[in-house]
Amino acid sequence: MSQSTNNRRIMKNAMYMYIRMFVMMILSLYTSRIILQTLGFENYGIYNIVGGIVVFFSFLNNGLSTATKRYITANIADNDIEKGRHTFNVCIQAHLLISIIIFVLAELLGPLFIKYYLNIPEGREIAAQAVYQVSVITAILSIIQSPFSAAIVAYERLNIYAYYSIIDVVLKLLIVYLIQVLPGDTLITYSLLLLAVCIFNFVFYRIYCYRNFPICKYKKIKDKDMLKEIFKFMSWNTLGQVTVVGSNQGVSVLINMFYNVTANAAMGISNTITNIVGQFTSNFMVAFNPQIIKSYNLKEYDYLRTLVLRSTKITSYLYIIFIIPIIFEINKVLTLWLGDYPPYSVEFCIFTLCCMYVDSISAPIYMVIYSQTNIKNYQIAISSVYSLCFFAGWIVLVCGGTPYSVMIVRLFVFVCLLCLRLFFLRKVFLQFNIKEWIVEIILKSSVIIFISTSCTLLFSKILECQILLHVCTISMFTVCINLLLMYKFGLNQSERQFLNRMVEEKIKLFRK
């Protein structure tokens, strides 16, 4: 398949994912506002901290999911259906085994941790334990579903992925209505309804994959060697996942121990915003990832270098477009979105967005590293540095730091991680030019950010109008400035020509 065809497929898939996220963003912002108002700060904080414990136990699945995507995508690149079917069924067995391990760990340790270590408000202990049990079941179903999600992405059927995601968020919109009319504890009802949506997702993915992908046909397999190879890849990737999940959820627990569930609610709100913005940029990476893995395994290194630079640049620019107006207008955005919001929400949102920006431009880099199987040294180094999010955050809180001070620590750690990933990328991809990456990504993005923020700051000071009009005007102004700067200074000549051809083709198609 030609590079031109691959580029068109990437852009087409990215378009599907972008439409998906636009719809999801509108619905998610509305549903999260009503859920916060219905549950209240206390219940919302309980759900975030208790659900976070289940996320911690899911670290094994996170490592295995990455291995599954890597092996399935590599087999599809080789165009060997029988080998792909063999790999898929081994991955199914691996996920079933991991789900049993996670279930046992979660049931043995989770309830005790909630009872003796978390700062749960008096009278809400039973609800917290009930929500935990429902969250465990939801996590197990998600684990078993992972190979099917990986197959859809590996086959680059992202239109189906987009349609399904829209259905998923519509169902969650229905939950917003149901938790207000159904009797009983709203927090428990909310968790049960989310479980029902998870069951729907589980059934949908299995039916679609069985009907459309030949590798997804069930086949009884006993292949200890391949299972061992997948678990070897998973084990080192799991080390990284343990550190990421453990540090992230550990920080949430630290905030709960040093402060209260209201501070957890503030962190939950910041996570909601960053997840929505992050999904916009990660959609492009979902479109690029299969091509990165395939081109690495096929040794198409020139094309791979272009993919890494282009995907990083797009991710960086998309993030800049979203985070600059949000940061400038964060007080007004939170007021319009939530009305009343917990203390420290503004600070959490600002620093979390900055962290996510640094992490987002790392995504194409570690995707190349994951395309090969020897990730032992990489994971040891990355995990060691990432753990500082928890340990350094703990020290800061002991010394009297504010809840959001842990996010300042995380931002520093993420910058260090980016430098470390570039070092490892150069080791596995000798043809990659780090100086070119720094010029194309860091320098160009820095110039755009500086000019854009300066213009936005000046414009916001002279603009006086009603709060909603102010947010919309500043956002439109910033987007226009950023798009102009990105086209003029951010893109090189070949990228501008490619973009111009794409626009011309769409205009001609529209005229017909």
Residue pairs with C-beta under 8 A, 6 or more apart in sequence:
3 303
6 291
6 303
7 498
9 156
9 291
10 287
10 288
10 291
11 287
11 502
13 156
13 158
13 159
13 286
13 287
14 283
14 284
14 287
14 288
16 158
16 159
16 161
16 162
17 158
17 161
17 162
17 283
17 284
17 286
17 287
18 280
18 283
19 162
20 161
20 162
20 163
20 165
20 166
20 283
21 276
21 279
21 280
21 283
23 166
23 169
24 165
24 166
24 169
24 276
24 279
25 276
25 279
25 280
27 169
27 170
27 172
27 173
28 169
28 172
28 272
28 276
29 276
29 337
30 173
30 176
31 169
31 172
31 173
31 175
31 176
32 272
32 337
33 337
33 338
33 339
34 176
34 180
35 44
35 176
35 179
35 190
36 44
36 265
36 269
36 338
37 338
37 339
38 176
38 179
38 180
38 186
39 47
39 179
39 186
39 187
39 190
41 261
41 262
41 265
41 342
42 121
42 124
42 261
42 262
42 265
43 124
43 127
43 186
43 187
44 265
44 268
45 260
45 261
45 262
45 263
45 264
45 265
45 268
46 120
46 121
46 124
46 127
46 128
46 131
46 187
46 261
47 131
47 187
47 190
47 191
47 268
48 252
48 264
48 265
48 267
48 268
48 271
49 118
49 252
49 253
49 256
49 261
49 264
50 114
50 118
50 128
50 131
50 132
50 135
51 131
51 135
52 248
52 249
52 252
52 253
53 106
53 110
53 113
53 114
53 132
53 135
53 249
54 106
54 110
54 132
54 135
54 136
54 138
54 139
55 139
55 245
55 248
55 249
56 245
56 246
56 249
57 102
57 105
57 106
57 109
57 110
57 136
57 139
58 102
58 139
58 142
58 143
58 245
59 238
59 241
59 242
59 244
59 245
59 246
60 98
60 101
60 102
60 234
60 238
60 241
61 95
61 98
61 99
61 102
61 139
61 142
61 143
61 146
62 237
62 238
62 241
62 244
62 245
63 234
63 235
63 237
63 238
63 239
63 240
63 241
63 242
64 91
64 94
64 95
64 98
64 146
64 230
64 231
64 234
64 238
65 146
65 150
66 234
66 237
66 241
66 370
67 91
67 94
67 230
67 231
67 233
67 234
67 237
68 91
68 94
68 95
68 146
68 147
68 150
68 230
69 150
69 153
69 154
69 289
69 293
70 233
70 293
70 370
70 371
71 87
71 91
71 230
71 233
72 84
72 87
72 88
72 91
72 147
72 150
72 151
72 154
72 215
73 150
73 153
73 154
73 289
73 290
73 293
73 294
74 293
74 294
74 297
74 371
75 83
75 84
75 87
75 215
76 84
76 154
76 155
76 215
76 290
76 294
77 293
77 294
77 297
77 298
78 297
81 214
81 215
84 214
84 215
85 214
85 215
85 216
85 217
85 219
86 219
86 221
86 223
86 226
87 215
87 226
88 147
88 151
88 215
88 216
89 218
89 219
89 220
89 221
90 221
90 223
90 226
90 227
90 230
91 147
91 150
91 230
92 147
93 221
93 227
94 227
94 230
94 231
94 234
95 143
95 144
95 146
95 147
96 144
98 143
99 140
99 143
99 144
102 139
102 140
102 143
103 136
103 140
106 136
106 139
107 136
110 132
110 136
111 129
111 132
114 120
114 125
114 128
114 129
114 132
115 125
115 129
117 253
117 257
118 128
118 253
118 256
119 256
119 257
119 260
119 261
120 128
120 261
121 261
124 187
127 185
127 187
127 188
130 185
130 188
130 191
131 187
131 188
131 191
134 188
134 191
134 192
134 194
134 195
135 191
137 195
138 191
138 194
138 195
138 198
141 198
141 199
141 201
141 202
142 198
142 201
142 202
144 202
145 201
145 202
145 205
145 206
148 205
148 206
148 208
148 209
148 216
149 205
151 209
151 213
151 215
151 216
152 158
152 160
152 161
152 205
152 208
152 209
153 161
153 286
153 289
153 290
154 290
155 213
156 287
156 290
157 212
158 286
158 287
160 208
161 286
164 201
164 204
164 205
164 208
168 197
168 200
168 201
171 197
171 200
172 194
172 197
175 190
175 193
175 194
175 197
178 189
178 193
179 186
179 189
179 190
179 193
182 189
209 216
210 216
210 217
229 373
233 373
233 375
236 375
236 376
236 378
236 379
236 380
237 370
237 375
237 379
239 379
239 380
239 383
240 379
240 382
240 383
240 386
242 383
243 382
243 383
243 386
243 387
244 386
246 387
246 390
247 386
247 387
247 389
247 390
248 389
250 390
251 389
251 390
251 393
251 406
251 410
252 264
252 267
254 390
254 393
254 394
254 397
254 406
255 263
255 264
255 267
255 397
255 403
255 406
256 263
256 264
258 397
258 403
259 403
262 342
262 343
263 342
263 343
263 344
263 403
265 342
266 341
266 342
266 343
266 344
266 345
266 348
266 403
267 348
267 403
269 334
269 338
269 341
269 342
269 345
269 348
269 349
270 345
270 348
270 349
270 352
271 352
273 326
273 349
273 352
273 353
274 349
274 352
274 353
274 356
277 319
277 322
277 323
277 326
277 353
277 356
278 356
278 360
280 318
280 322
281 315
281 318
281 319
281 322
281 360
282 360
282 363
284 311
284 314
284 315
284 318
285 311
285 315
285 363
285 364
285 367
288 307
288 310
288 311
288 364
288 367
289 367
291 307
292 304
292 307
292 308
292 311
292 364
292 367
292 368
292 371
293 367
293 370
293 371
295 301
295 303
295 304
295 307
296 304
296 368
296 371
296 372
296 429
297 371
301 429
301 431
302 431
304 368
304 429
304 431
305 429
305 431
305 432
305 433
307 364
308 364
308 365
308 368
308 432
308 437
309 436
309 437
309 440
309 441
310 495
311 363
311 364
312 361
312 363
312 364
312 365
312 437
312 441
313 440
313 441
313 444
313 490
313 491
313 495
315 360
315 361
315 363
315 364
316 357
316 360
316 361
316 441
316 445
317 445
317 448
317 482
317 486
317 490
319 356
319 357
319 360
319 361
320 357
320 445
320 448
320 449
320 452
320 482
320 486
321 478
321 479
321 482
321 483
323 353
323 354
323 356
323 357
324 449
324 452
324 453
324 456
324 478
324 482
325 456
325 471
325 474
325 475
325 478
325 479
326 333
326 349
326 353
327 349
327 350
327 353
328 453
328 456
328 457
328 460
328 474
328 478
329 460
329 470
329 471
329 474
329 475
330 346
330 349
330 350
331 346
332 467
332 470
332 471
333 471
334 341
334 345
334 346
334 349
335 341
335 467
336 467
336 468
336 471
344 402
344 403
344 404
347 402
347 404
347 407
348 403
348 404
348 407
351 404
351 407
351 408
351 410
351 411
352 407
354 411
355 407
355 410
355 411
355 414
358 411
358 414
358 415
358 417
358 418
359 414
359 417
361 418
361 441
361 445
362 414
362 417
362 418
362 421
365 418
365 421
365 422
365 425
366 421
368 425
368 428
368 429
368 432
369 375
369 378
369 421
369 424
369 425
369 428
372 428
377 424
378 424
381 420
381 424
382 417
382 420
382 421
385 413
385 416
385 417
385 420
386 413
386 417
388 409
388 413
388 416
389 406
389 409
389 410
389 413
392 409
392 413
393 405
393 406
393 409
393 410
396 405
396 406
396 408
396 409
397 403
397 405
397 406
422 434
422 437
425 432
425 434
426 432
426 434
440 492
444 489
444 490
445 490
447 485
447 489
448 482
448 485
448 486
448 489
448 490
451 481
451 485
452 478
452 481
452 482
452 485
455 477
455 478
455 481
456 474
456 477
456 478
456 481
459 474
459 477
460 474
463 470
463 473
463 474
464 470
465 473
487 496
487 499
491 499
